[in-house]
Amino acid sequence: MNHDFFTSYLTFCNLDQSECPAIYHRWSCASVVAALLGRAVWIPFGSSTIYPNLYMLLMGPPASKKGTAISVAKGLIKAAGYTRFAADRTSKEAFLKEMRQHEKGTVESIEDLEALVLDTPSETYICAGEFVDFIGQGDTGFMMTLTNLWDNLDDYTHPKITGKDVYVYKPTVNMIGGSTATTFALAFPPEALGSGFMSRVLLIYSDGTGNKVPWPAAPDKDLKVALVERLKEVRLLKGELYFVKEAKVLAGEIYRNCIPVDDARFIHYQERRHINLIKLAMIQAALDLRMEIHEIDVLRANTMLAVAEIRMPKALGEFGASRNSAASNAILQFLRSKTRPQNSGDIWKAVHNDITKMTELTDILTSLCKAEKIQVVKILGKVGYMPVNKVEVEWNGKFLDTSWLTEQEQIK
């Protein structure tokens, strides 16, 4: 490879001949590398230990190619020999029972399985193109189990499956899934915003590229071989990673000068941002086959987060905001797809299946205007509603490496 792994990976994805957004591909790449590393590398952090596992959801409107990005990345780590994938659909109990590495003797029953004593980390990788299919609708119990497992516990015991506890040794979970704002609302109840799960999940949003590619080109076979070979080398890394002095200082400056997501629904996410920065810096170093983390790793990790965070509020739409959140989200998606103002009649035609009467639409439009999500404008003689594009507070340039980004990903 003539470039760093991420740049080579995006070249492999052939962005000019793809309908899939670059940001989906970049984060899918980070996710599969985190899965490959598992608990093989770590960083001491106070009285705890940080491993590079990540939870993320690729968010966007239907047909924005979330599943495509996940499939491409999954195909590469399968080629590199990784096999620890979770089932496409499962329950909390079945998920825990599958988290095993070595079996003592023959497993012929659930009782045999529950009696297993594991001596290596129990790793699994959730790759779900439609995340709601994996987790189900409103399964808060499963959500809380995944919350606990993100923390890479020494062990985890789940009680009372067929009368006996299920014991999992060093559970290690990575997760990537695809979701729209609508299917997200099916998977999670509104109160999930205040849960530990949402503070651990990275929501990676894109509207889609707008590219129309009727005949996608085949990927570069030689480049695929090079990428797979590097992933095999990454998988052999073992041991403690460490920050060189300059990188540690930079990470501290970023922590103290962080620009929070401009949305109160992400207040709990902000609490774990520094941990996610460390995890991404670990992944950057590992891809370069280094055990030391350099300044460039921290810069690029922060760049990935900064770009994603600008778009995070769009990921949730109006989820958790009001009783009319589904209709409000439909209105916002409709307006974002238009280049000219839309009047209430135009909007009614687009969302009448989500709203029972016109007066309800009027109330929702008024609320969205007060919340500064939409505005009334006049363009080319037409008066109507358009989304509000807020002026974003900008990061200090010394904390970013925007030259590393594709044109699609540039912070604008």
N, C-alpha and C positions, 0 to 999 in steps of 0.2 A: 504494500500500500504506500502511496506517495503522500498521503495526508493522515491526520489523526483518524481514529476509528469512526467517530460520528460523521465526519465529512465524507469518508469513503462509503459509509453505510448509506448516506443520503444520495450519493452518486449512484450507488447500486439500485436505489429505489427509483431512479430516473424521473425526477420531479417534473421535468418539462413534458413528459409523456405519461403523467399520472394525474388522476382526479383526486388523489388522497393528499391532504395537507402535510407539509413538511413537519409541522409541530407534532402531528400524530406519529409520524415515522421516528422522529428524534426521541420522543418519550417511550415509544415501544422498544426502541433500541436500549435505552437505559433500563427498562424493566427486565428484559431478558438477561442482561448482564448481571443485574442484581440477583436474579434467580440462579444463574450459573455459579455465582460466588457463594451463595448460601451463608453458612457460618464459617467458611474457610478463612475469611479475613475479618478483622475487627479493629476497633479503636477503643482503648480505655477512656471512660468518660465519667470522672468522679468515682462514685462507688458502683457504677454500672458499666456496661459494655455496649457499644454501638456496632451493629451489623448493617450491611447495605441493603436490607430488604425494603421494598417499596410497595405501597398500595396506590393505585391510580385508576381513574376512570376517564376514558376519552369521551368527551361530551360534545354534542352538536346536533343539528337537525337531522332528520332521516336522510339516508343515502349520502352522508358526508364521508363515507369510506372508513369508518372507524374499524370495522372488521377486517378490512384490507390491510391496514397498518399492523394489526395484531397478528394476522396470518403470516405476513412476510417475516416478521421478527421471530415468530414461533418456528417457522420453517428452518431458520438458520440455526437456532439452538438444538433443534432436533437433529440436524445434520452434524452438529458438534457432539452429539451423543447424550444430550439431556433427555430424560424420560419421565421426570417426576411431575406430571401434569395432573391436576384435579379433574374429576369428571365434569362434563359440560352441564349436567344438572344433578343436583344432589341435595341432601338434607344435612343439617348440622351433625347428626349422629353418624351418617354414612361418611361424611367428610373426615371426621375425626378417626374413624376406623381405618380409613385408607392411608392415614398419615403414618406410614411405617417404612422402615428400610430393610430390616433383616427379620426373618421369621425363624423361630426355634421349633424345629419339627414341622409336621404337616398341619396346616390350618384347615380344619374341616367344618368348623362351626364358629358361631359368634363367640362362644365361651372360650374356644382356643385363641381366637384373635385378641380377646380382652385380657388374656393372661400373658401376652407377649411382654418381654422385658427387652427394651431397646438399648443398644449401647452406642449408637451414633445418632446425630441429629435427624429428626423426622422432618423431611422437607417436602413441600408441595407448592405447585405454581398454578394459580387460578388464571386461566386464559379464557375469557368469556366474551365473545363478540356481542352478545346481548346479555348484559349483566343480570337483568331481572330474571332471565331464564335460569341462571345459576343459583341465585339466592332466594328466588321466590318473591311473593308479594307480602310486604309488611312483616317479614320474619325477624322481629327484634331480637329474639334469642340467638339466632345465627349471627346477626350483626354484632351483638355483644361478645360472642365467642371470637369472631375475627378481630374485634377490638383488642381483646386480651392477647391474642396470638401475635399481633404486630410487635409487641414488646419483647419478643424472643425470650420467653420464660425458660427457666431451667427444666421445668416439666409442667404438664397440664393434665389435670384429672377431671373428667366429665362424669358425673354420677348417674347411676340408675339407668343404664341401657341393659335391657333384659335382666335387671336385678343386680348387675355388677358394674363397677366403675370401669371406665376406659382411661387408661394411663398412656400419655404421649410424652416421650422423652425429647427434650430440646426441640419443641415444635418451631419450625421455620417456614413462614408463609410469605410468598410474594403474590401480588394480585394485579392484573390489568383486565379491564372490562370496557365495554362500549355501552353508551346510554344516551338517550335523548332526555330533555327535561321532563317529558311526559312519562317515559318508562322509569326515570329516576323517582318520580313521585309515586309510582306503583310499588317500587322496591322499598322505599323508605317512608315512614310516617313523618309528618312535619316536625315532630319533636326530636327527630334524629339530628337536627341541626345543633342541638345542645348536647349531643352525646360525644363520647370520646372517639367514636368511629369517624365522625366527620372531621375531627381535628387531625386525623391520621391520613386521610385520603387526599391525594392530589387530583384536582379536577382540571383536566386539560381540554380547553374548549377551542373549537374552530367553526367558522361558518361554512367551511368548504372552500375549494379553490376557484370554482367557476369554470375550470377546464372541462372541455368535452373531448374525450379520447375514445373514439369508437373501436380502435384497434391498438391496445397497449403493446409496446415493444417487449420482447423477451429480455430478462435481466442479463447482465454481463456474467458469463459463466466463470471466467477467470477471476473476476473480482469476487464472486461468491466463494470460490475456493479459498482466496486470500482471507476473506472475512471469517469463514468457518475455521481456518487454521489458527487465526488469532484467538477466536473464542475457545478453541481447545487449549491454547496456551494459558489463557486467562483462568480456565478451570483448574489448572495445576497450581495456581498461587495459593499459598497457605501461610498464615501467620499474622502478626500485628502490624498494621499500618500506622504511620505516624506523620504528623505535620512538621515540615521544616519550619524554622523560626519565622521566616517571612510570610509563609502561608497562614500560620497560626495568628500572626498579628493582623493580617488582612481579614481573616474570618471574624476576628473580634470586632474590627471596625465595621464590617457589614452588619454584624449583630446589633451594634449600638446605633447604627444609622439606617436601619431597615425602614423601608416605606411600606406600611401595612396595606393590605387589600382594602380598597375603598368600598367596603360593604360590611355592615355590622354582622351579617350572617357568618363571616369568616373570622370572627374574633378568636375562636378557639383554635382554628388552623394556625393562626399567627404564633401561638405558644410553642408549636413544634417545628416552625420553619427552620430554626437553626439546626435541628437534628436532620431534617431533610437536606439541608445544604451540605452537611458533613457526609451524608450517605452518597449524594451525587458526586462530591469531590473524591470519595473513595472509589467510585465507579470510574471516574475519569483517570485516576492514577492506575487502576488495575488494567484498564484497556491499553495503557502504555507499558504494562508489565513492570510497574514500579511499586515498591513497598512504601515509598515516601510520597507525601502529597505536597505538590508545589503550588505557588501562587496562581499559575495558569489554571490549575484544576479548580481552585476556589472561585476564580473569576468566571469560568465557564459554568460552574454549578450555579452560581448566583444569576448568571445571564439566563439560564434555562428557567429558573424560578421566576425571575422578574417578568419575562415574556409571558409565562403562563398566568401569573397573578393578575396582569392587566385584563385578561379575558375571563377570569374566574367568575365574576358576578353574572356574566352571560350564561355560564354553564347551568346555573340554578334557575334562570328565568325568574319567575315570581314564586318559586317553591318556598313555602313557609312564610310568605309575606301576608297572605290574607285568605279568606274563605273562597275568593274568586281567583285563586292563584293559577289554576289551569287555564281559565279564560284569559287572564291577564298575560300569561306566557304566550298563548296563541296570538294575541293581538301584537305583542312585541315582535314575535317571529315574523308575522305578516308584514309589519311596518319595516323591519330590517331588510326584507326582501325587495322593497320598493325604492325607486330613485326619485319619486315625486310624492307630494303630500296625498294622503288618502282621507276622504271625509268619512263621517260616521256611516253613511250608506255603503261605501266601499268596504269598510271594516265589517259591517253587519253581514254582508254577503260571504265574507271569508270565515267568520267565526259563529254564525248563527246556530250551529249545532252545539256549541259550548255554552250558550246563553239563552235563557228562556224568554226574555222580553227586551225591547229596545231601551226601556228605562234603566234596566240593569247595565246595559252597555254604556249608557251615558254616565252612570255612577262610576263604572270602572275607568272610563277615559278621564273623568275628573280626578280620580285618585292617582292615576298614573301621571297626570300633569302636575299634581301637587307634590308627588314624589320625585319630580324632575326626571322621569323616565322617558316621557314624550313631551312634545311641544306643538303648538299650533303655528304654522308657517304659511307663507304665500310664495309659491314658486311658479313662474311662467303663467301667472294669472289664476292658478288654482290654490285655494285655501284648504288646508287639511292638517292632519297629524303626521309628524315625523319623529323618529327617536332622537333623544338628546345625546349628543356626543360630548361628554365631559372633558375638560382639560385635565390631563393627568399630571400629578406631581412627578417630576422626572428624577431618576436615580443619578447620582454623581457618576460621571463617566469613568472614574477610576475604579468603580466597582463592577464594571461590565466589560465584556469583550464582544461588542456587536459585530466586529468584522468576521466573527466565527459563524454568524447566523446567515441563513439563506435570505433572499429578497422577500420571500413570503413572511418570514418571521421577524423582520426588522420592527423595532419599537417605533411607532409613528405617533 
